[in-house]
Amino acid sequence: MRLNVTVNAAAHAELAPSVTWTPDHELISVGDDKVIRRWQSDGSNAGEVTTVDGYVTCVSYFPSTAHHAVDIFALSFSDGFLRLMTRAGREEKRIKVNPQSLS
């Protein structure tokens, strides 16, 4: 697969510190502008997933399986929380994983 990088008016307004690929060849990016975006493999914007209320440090994608019917993103935040979010942008669970965080 070849990824073409282009300048896009719908790009993040701030740095995008983490990205992940989905099984259907979309790229998910999270930015310091607190926006989660979807991108096609040709570099075109596939839309905004959601906005969040904190700074994401890492994102991982887990496709649906026989055990759960919804695609899930695991997002770690600078406030010490791990959040599980659906592909539609709905937060399913929030877990405090680092009690020593800055929040």
N, C-alpha and C positions, 0 to 999 in steps of 0.2 A: 504494500500500500504506500502511496506517496501523498504526503501532506503538503499542500501549497499554502504558503503564508502570504497573506495580503493585509493591507491596511483597511480597517473596517470602521465605519462611523459608529457602529454599535459596540465597539470594544470597551473593555474596562476603563474607567476613568483613573484608576490607581493600579499599582502592581498586582499581578495575579500570582500569588505564591504557590498555588497547588492546582494540579489538573489530574484528571483520570479519564481513561477510555471506557466506553460502554461496549457491550458485545455487538451492538448494531452500528459500530464505527462512528459514534458521536464522541466528541471531546467535551468534558464538563470542566469548566474553569471556575475558580473562586477568587474573588479579588478583594483587595483592601478597601474597595469602594462598597463592600458588603453585599455584592451582587453575585449570584450564581448563574452562569450562562451555559448554554449548549451551543456547540459548533459542529457543522458538518465536516467530513474529512477533507473537503475541498477548501476549507477555510471560511466558508460563509456562515453567518450567524443563524442559528436555528432557534433563537429566542432566549428570553430570560426565564429561568426556573423560578427564582424567588429572591428576595432580599433577606438578610439576616441582621441581627442586632449586635453582632460582635465580629471580631477578626478571626477568620478561619486560618489555621496553620497547616492543615492537611485534609485531603478528601480521598476516600476510597469508595468504589462502587461495587455493590453486591447484587447481581441479577436475581430475579425471582427463581425459586426452586419449588420442589414438591412440599417443602416445609413452610415456606412463606410465599404468598402469591403476588407480592408487590416488590418491585425493584427498590432497593434501599441504598442511600448514601450514608457513610459514616464520616462525620466531620469533627475534627478536633478544633477547639477554640482556644485562644490565648487566655481566656478566663479560667481554664482548667476543666471545662466541660467537654464531654463527648456527646454529640447529638446524632440521632438516627433520623433521617429525613427521607420521605418518599421522592420518587422522580418528579412528582407533581409539585414538590416543594412543601409538603405538610410535615411538620415535626412530629415524629412518633414517640420519641423518648429522649430525655435529657439526663445524663449521668455525670455526677461530679467525680472526676477521676484523679484530680490533682489538688489536694487540699492546701498546697503551698503556693498556689497561683497568686497573681497580683490582684485579683478581684476581692 
